[in-house]
């Protein structure tokens, strides 16, 4: 058994060596075969490539020629298309150029108009500033403010239709007092109602110009106090005086609508307290409504007062109208009788008078015809057939 093992090992080594040698020989053979295959494939490829190159070049030349022709045709078409597009673009550019020129001309015109308008508005602004300066100068003086307020009241009165001296008077001293209200309105039955123009502007103006809130609040409170003091001053001036036939109310006119609205907004009880004191506080809008109602009431009263007189005059008118109609009827009958007599003269009497004239005219025509015929011969006959013996002119 021990002798077999070395044999087996030797045999195994031999087999391994043989296998290794076979593998080496096979590798060498494989390399040689691959080399030969590569050489053969290279030669075949070179030959095939050489054969195919001519055919490829030929086909490529034909293809290139066709592609070139096609490209030339396409380029020609595209060139025409580009030329057309360029022509259209040129036309569009010309149109845009004309449009820009038109816009430029219009812009210059509008710019000139804007410049002119700005110049006009600048001049108007300067005038407005000048007027504003004058207005501030006027409103800075209490006396000038009063005159300005009276001017506003005059304009409203004219707008309502009232006339000075008929519906109202200005600055007239009250009976039994030295007070002179700005306006006194004349009402029916000798009644009157007085109106004063008040313009407490100073603190209101300071309130509008001030920017500090605390100071603005102070000016606002002072302005409200000025408005209430204005009501108290009117009450103490005896503008309500039954002995002078005044009504139980007096009117205060504040000619600045903004000041009136400010008082109403910031003092809710101002109007109620004024009415309790029999004072009616009005702004330009409310005074117009109030005076329009007063004017209409005066007209209605005057119309009612004159209603009886109108009825009396209407009665007289109807009586005279009846007499007028009766006289017209009599005159109509007489005219009718006269017409009948005239028609009788024109027909019957005229015919009777003209009848003898016609007969005379016929006889005159017969005599003329006889004279035209002349005397007939002796023994002969005249044209009318009568014999001439014994009764002719010659026989006689």
C-alpha positions as CSV (number, residue, x, y, z in Angstrom):
1,X,0.0,0.0,0.0
2,X,2.9,2.2,0.8
3,X,4.4,1.4,-2.6
4,X,1.3,2.4,-4.5
5,X,1.0,5.9,-3.0
6,X,4.3,7.1,-4.6
7,X,3.2,5.7,-7.9
8,X,-0.1,7.5,-7.6
9,X,1.6,10.7,-6.7
10,X,4.0,10.3,-9.5
11,X,1.2,9.6,-11.9
12,X,-0.7,12.6,-10.7
13,X,2.3,14.8,-11.2
14,X,2.8,13.4,-14.6
15,X,-0.8,14.1,-15.5
16,X,-0.5,17.7,-14.2
17,X,2.6,18.3,-16.2
18,X,1.0,16.9,-19.3
19,X,-2.1,19.0,-18.7
20,X,0.1,22.1,-18.3
21,X,2.0,21.4,-21.4
22,X,-1.2,20.8,-23.3
23,X,-2.6,24.1,-22.1
24,X,0.6,25.9,-23.1
25,X,0.6,24.3,-26.5
26,X,-3.0,25.0,-26.9
27,X,-2.4,28.6,-25.9
28,X,0.3,28.9,-28.5
29,X,-1.8,27.3,-31.2
30,X,-4.7,29.6,-30.3
31,X,-2.4,32.6,-30.6
32,X,-1.2,31.5,-34.0
33,X,-4.7,30.9,-35.1
34,X,-5.9,34.2,-33.9
35,X,-2.9,35.9,-35.6
36,X,-3.7,34.2,-38.9
37,X,-7.4,35.0,-38.5
38,X,-6.6,38.6,-37.8
39,X,-4.3,38.8,-40.8
40,X,-6.9,37.2,-43.0
41,X,-9.7,39.5,-41.7
42,X,-7.4,42.5,-42.1
43,X,-6.6,41.6,-45.7
44,X,-10.3,40.9,-46.4
45,X,-11.3,44.2,-44.8
46,X,-8.8,46.2,-46.7
47,X,-9.9,44.6,-49.9
48,X,-13.6,45.1,-49.1
49,X,-12.9,48.6,-48.0
50,X,-11.0,49.3,-51.2
51,X,-13.8,47.8,-53.2
52,X,-16.5,49.7,-51.3
53,X,-14.6,53.0,-51.3
54,X,-15.1,53.6,-55.0
55,X,-18.7,52.6,-54.8
56,X,-19.2,54.8,-51.7
57,X,-17.5,57.7,-53.3
58,X,-19.7,57.3,-56.4
59,X,-22.8,57.0,-54.3
60,X,-21.6,59.9,-52.2
61,X,-21.0,62.0,-55.2
62,X,-24.4,61.3,-56.6
63,X,-26.0,61.9,-53.2
64,X,-24.0,65.1,-52.8
65,X,-25.0,66.3,-56.2
66,X,-28.6,65.7,-55.5
67,X,-28.3,67.3,-52.0
68,X,-26.5,70.2,-53.6
69,X,-29.2,70.7,-56.2
70,X,-31.8,70.4,-53.5
71,X,-29.9,72.8,-51.3
72,X,-29.5,75.3,-54.1
73,X,-33.2,75.1,-54.9
74,X,-34.1,75.5,-51.2
75,X,-31.6,78.4,-50.8
76,X,-33.1,80.0,-53.9
77,X,-36.6,79.7,-52.4
78,X,-35.4,80.9,-49.0
79,X,-33.6,83.8,-50.7
80,X,-36.8,84.8,-52.4
81,X,-38.7,84.4,-49.1
82,X,-36.0,86.5,-47.4
83,X,-36.2,89.1,-50.1
84,X,-40.0,89.2,-49.7
85,X,-39.7,89.4,-46.0
86,X,-37.1,92.1,-46.3
87,X,-39.4,94.0,-48.6
88,X,-42.3,93.7,-46.2
89,X,-40.0,94.7,-43.4
90,X,-38.9,97.7,-45.4
91,X,-42.5,98.6,-46.0
92,X,-43.3,98.1,-42.3
93,X,-40.3,100.2,-41.4
94,X,-41.5,103.0,-43.7
95,X,-44.9,102.8,-42.2
96,X,-43.4,102.8,-38.7
97,X,-41.2,105.7,-39.7
98,X,-44.3,107.6,-40.9
99,X,-46.2,106.7,-37.8
100,X,-43.3,107.8,-35.6
101,X,-43.1,111.1,-37.6
102,X,-46.9,111.5,-37.0
103,X,-46.5,110.7,-33.3
104,X,-43.6,113.2,-33.2
105,X,-45.7,115.9,-34.8
106,X,-48.6,115.1,-32.6
107,X,-46.3,115.0,-29.6
108,X,-45.0,118.4,-30.5
109,X,-48.5,119.8,-30.9
110,X,-49.6,118.2,-27.6
111,X,-46.5,119.3,-25.9
112,X,-47.2,122.8,-27.2
113,X,-50.8,122.6,-25.9
114,X,-49.6,121.3,-22.6
115,X,-47.1,124.1,-22.4
116,X,-49.8,126.6,-23.2
117,X,-52.1,125.0,-20.7
118,X,-49.5,125.0,-18.0
119,X,-48.8,128.7,-18.7
120,X,-52.6,129.4,-18.5
121,X,-52.9,127.4,-15.2
122,X,-49.8,129.1,-13.9
123,X,-51.3,132.5,-14.7
124,X,-54.6,131.4,-13.1
125,X,-52.7,130.1,-10.1
126,X,-51.0,133.5,-9.7
127,X,-54.4,135.2,-9.9
128,X,-55.8,132.7,-7.4
129,X,-52.9,133.4,-5.1
130,X,-53.5,137.1,-5.5
131,X,-57.2,136.7,-4.7
132,X,-56.4,134.4,-1.8
133,X,-54.0,137.0,-0.4
134,X,-56.7,139.7,-0.8
135,X,-59.3,137.4,0.8
136,X,-56.9,136.7,3.7
137,X,-56.3,140.4,4.1
138,X,-60.1,141.1,4.1
139,X,-60.8,138.3,6.6
140,X,-58.1,139.4,8.9
141,X,-60.1,142.5,9.8
142,X,-63.4,142.0,11.7
143,X,-65.1,145.0,10.1
144,X,-64.1,143.8,6.6
145,X,-65.4,140.3,7.5
146,X,-68.7,141.8,8.5
147,X,-69.0,143.7,5.2
148,X,-68.1,140.6,3.3
149,X,-70.8,138.6,5.2
150,X,-73.4,141.2,4.4
151,X,-72.4,141.0,0.7
152,X,-73.0,137.3,0.8
153,X,-76.4,137.8,2.5
154,X,-77.3,140.4,-0.2
155,X,-76.5,137.9,-3.0
156,X,-78.7,135.2,-1.3
157,X,-81.6,137.7,-0.9
158,X,-81.5,138.7,-4.5
159,X,-81.4,135.0,-5.4
160,X,-84.5,134.4,-3.3
161,X,-86.2,137.3,-5.0
162,X,-86.4,139.7,-2.2
163,X,-86.0,143.5,-2.9
164,X,-84.5,146.0,-0.5
165,X,-87.1,148.5,0.7
166,X,-90.0,146.2,-0.1
167,X,-89.1,142.9,1.6
168,X,-86.2,144.0,3.9
169,X,-84.1,147.0,5.0
170,X,-80.5,147.2,6.1
171,X,-78.9,148.8,9.1
172,X,-82.1,150.5,10.2
173,X,-82.4,151.6,13.8
174,X,-85.1,149.8,15.7
175,X,-88.1,151.7,17.1
176,X,-87.6,152.7,20.7
177,X,-84.0,151.4,20.7
178,X,-80.6,152.5,19.5
179,X,-79.8,149.0,18.1
180,X,-79.3,148.5,14.4
181,X,-79.6,144.9,13.2
182,X,-77.8,144.1,9.9
183,X,-81.1,143.1,8.2
184,X,-84.8,143.6,9.1
185,X,-87.3,141.6,7.2
186,X,-90.7,143.1,6.6
187,X,-93.6,140.7,7.3
188,X,-97.4,141.0,6.9
189,X,-99.4,143.0,9.4
190,X,-96.4,145.2,10.2
191,X,-94.4,142.3,11.8
192,X,-90.6,142.2,11.5
193,X,-87.8,139.7,12.1
194,X,-84.2,140.8,12.6
195,X,-81.0,139.2,11.4
196,X,-77.4,139.8,12.3
197,X,-74.4,138.6,10.3
198,X,-71.7,137.0,12.5
199,X,-68.3,135.8,11.4
200,X,-66.2,134.4,14.3
201,X,-63.2,133.4,12.2
202,X,-60.0,134.1,14.1
203,X,-59.8,130.9,16.2
204,X,-61.2,128.8,13.4
205,X,-58.5,130.1,11.1
206,X,-55.8,129.4,13.7
207,X,-57.3,125.9,14.2
208,X,-56.9,125.2,10.4
209,X,-53.4,126.5,10.2
210,X,-52.0,124.9,13.4
211,X,-50.3,121.5,13.2
212,X,-49.8,120.6,16.9
213,X,-52.8,118.6,18.1
214,X,-52.8,120.1,21.6
215,X,-52.8,123.6,20.3
216,X,-55.4,122.8,17.7
217,X,-57.7,121.4,20.4
218,X,-57.3,124.7,22.3
219,X,-58.2,126.7,19.2
220,X,-61.2,124.5,18.6
221,X,-62.5,125.0,22.1
222,X,-62.0,128.7,21.9
223,X,-63.9,128.8,18.6
224,X,-66.9,126.9,20.1
225,X,-66.9,129.4,23.0
226,X,-66.8,132.3,20.4
227,X,-69.9,130.8,18.7
228,X,-71.8,130.5,22.0
229,X,-70.8,134.0,23.0
230,X,-72.1,135.2,19.6
231,X,-75.6,133.9,20.5
232,X,-75.5,135.6,23.9
233,X,-74.6,138.9,22.3
234,X,-77.6,138.8,20.0
235,X,-79.9,138.0,22.9
236,X,-78.8,141.1,24.8
237,X,-79.2,143.5,21.9
238,X,-83.0,143.6,22.2
239,X,-83.5,142.3,18.6
240,X,-86.6,140.5,20.0
241,X,-88.9,143.4,21.0
242,X,-92.7,142.9,20.8
243,X,-93.2,146.7,21.2
244,X,-91.5,147.1,17.9
245,X,-93.7,144.4,16.3
246,X,-90.8,141.9,16.1
247,X,-91.3,138.2,16.1
248,X,-90.2,136.1,19.1
249,X,-87.1,134.9,17.1
250,X,-83.9,136.5,15.8
251,X,-81.7,135.1,13.0
252,X,-77.9,134.8,13.1
253,X,-76.3,134.3,9.7
254,X,-72.8,132.6,9.6
255,X,-71.7,133.3,6.0
256,X,-69.0,130.5,6.0
257,X,-70.5,127.1,5.4
258,X,-67.3,125.3,6.7
259,X,-67.4,127.2,10.0
260,X,-71.1,126.4,10.5
261,X,-70.6,122.7,9.7
262,X,-67.6,122.6,12.1
263,X,-69.8,124.0,14.9
264,X,-72.5,121.5,14.2
265,X,-70.0,118.6,14.2
266,X,-68.1,119.5,17.4
267,X,-71.0,120.9,19.5
268,X,-74.1,118.8,19.3
269,X,-76.1,120.9,21.7
270,X,-75.3,124.3,20.1
271,X,-78.5,124.5,17.9
272,X,-80.8,123.3,20.7
273,X,-79.4,125.8,23.1
274,X,-79.7,128.6,20.5
275,X,-83.3,127.6,19.8
276,X,-84.1,127.7,23.5
277,X,-82.9,131.3,23.5
278,X,-85.1,131.9,20.4
279,X,-82.1,132.3,18.1
280,X,-82.1,130.7,14.7
281,X,-78.5,130.1,13.5
282,X,-78.2,129.7,9.7
283,X,-75.5,129.0,7.1
284,X,-75.7,130.1,3.4
285,X,-77.6,126.9,2.5
286,X,-80.1,127.0,5.4
287,X,-80.7,130.8,5.2
288,X,-81.6,130.3,1.5
289,X,-84.3,127.7,2.5
290,X,-85.5,129.9,5.4
291,X,-85.9,133.0,3.3
292,X,-87.5,131.2,0.5
293,X,-90.2,129.9,2.9
294,X,-90.6,133.5,4.3
295,X,-91.0,134.9,0.8
296,X,-93.5,132.3,-0.2
297,X,-95.5,132.9,3.1
298,X,-95.6,136.6,2.4
299,X,-96.8,136.0,-1.1
300,X,-99.5,133.6,0.1
301,X,-100.6,136.1,2.8
302,X,-100.8,138.9,0.3
303,X,-102.8,136.7,-2.0
304,X,-105.2,135.7,0.8
305,X,-105.5,139.4,1.9
306,X,-106.5,140.5,-1.6
307,X,-108.8,137.6,-2.3
308,X,-112.0,139.5,-1.3
309,X,-111.0,142.5,-3.4
310,X,-110.4,140.1,-6.3
311,X,-113.9,138.6,-5.8
312,X,-115.4,142.1,-5.7
313,X,-113.6,143.1,-8.9
314,X,-114.7,139.8,-10.5
315,X,-118.3,140.6,-9.6
316,X,-118.0,144.0,-11.2
317,X,-116.4,142.4,-14.2
318,X,-119.1,139.9,-14.7
319,X,-121.8,142.6,-14.4
320,X,-120.1,144.8,-17.0
321,X,-119.4,141.7,-19.1
322,X,-123.2,141.0,-19.2
323,X,-123.9,144.6,-20.2
324,X,-121.3,144.3,-22.9
325,X,-122.8,141.1,-24.3
326,X,-126.3,142.7,-24.3
327,X,-125.0,145.7,-26.2
328,X,-123.2,143.5,-28.6
329,X,-126.4,141.5,-29.3
330,X,-128.4,144.7,-30.0
331,X,-125.6,146.0,-32.3
332,X,-125.6,142.6,-34.0
333,X,-129.3,142.8,-34.6
334,X,-129.1,146.3,-36.0
335,X,-126.2,145.3,-38.2
336,X,-128.3,142.4,-39.4
337,X,-131.2,144.7,-40.3
338,X,-128.9,147.1,-42.1
339,X,-127.4,144.2,-44.0
340,X,-130.9,143.1,-45.1
341,X,-131.7,146.7,-46.3
342,X,-128.3,146.8,-48.1
343,X,-129.0,143.5,-49.8
344,X,-132.5,144.8,-50.8
345,X,-130.9,147.9,-52.4
346,X,-128.3,145.8,-54.0
347,X,-130.8,143.4,-55.7
348,X,-134.5,144.5,-56.0
349,X,-134.1,148.3,-56.1
350,X,-131.1,148.0,-58.4
351,X,-133.0,145.8,-60.8
352,X,-136.0,148.1,-60.9
353,X,-133.8,151.1,-61.5
354,X,-131.8,149.4,-64.2
355,X,-134.9,148.1,-66.2
356,X,-135.9,151.5,-67.7
357,X,-132.3,152.1,-68.5
358,X,-132.2,148.9,-70.5
359,X,-135.3,149.9,-72.4
360,X,-133.9,153.4,-73.2
361,X,-130.7,151.7,-74.3
362,X,-132.7,149.4,-76.7
363,X,-134.6,152.4,-78.2
364,X,-131.4,154.3,-78.7
365,X,-130.0,151.3,-80.6
366,X,-133.1,151.1,-82.8
367,X,-132.8,154.8,-83.7
368,X,-129.2,154.4,-84.6
369,X,-130.1,151.5,-86.9
370,X,-132.8,153.6,-88.6
371,X,-130.4,156.5,-89.3
372,X,-127.9,154.1,-90.8
373,X,-130.5,152.7,-93.3
374,X,-131.4,156.2,-94.9
375,X,-134.7,157.4,-97.0
376,X,-136.2,155.0,-99.6
377,X,-136.9,155.9,-103.4
378,X,-140.3,157.6,-104.7
379,X,-143.0,155.1,-105.2
380,X,-140.7,152.4,-104.1
381,X,-140.6,150.5,-100.8
382,X,-138.3,150.8,-97.8
383,X,-136.2,148.1,-96.5
384,X,-138.8,147.3,-93.8
385,X,-141.4,146.4,-96.6
386,X,-143.8,149.3,-95.9
387,X,-145.3,151.1,-99.1
388,X,-144.3,154.7,-99.7
389,X,-147.7,155.9,-101.2
390,X,-149.6,158.5,-99.1
391,X,-147.5,158.2,-95.9
392,X,-143.9,158.4,-97.1
393,X,-141.9,161.5,-96.3
394,X,-141.7,162.6,-99.9
395,X,-145.5,162.2,-100.4
396,X,-146.1,164.3,-97.4
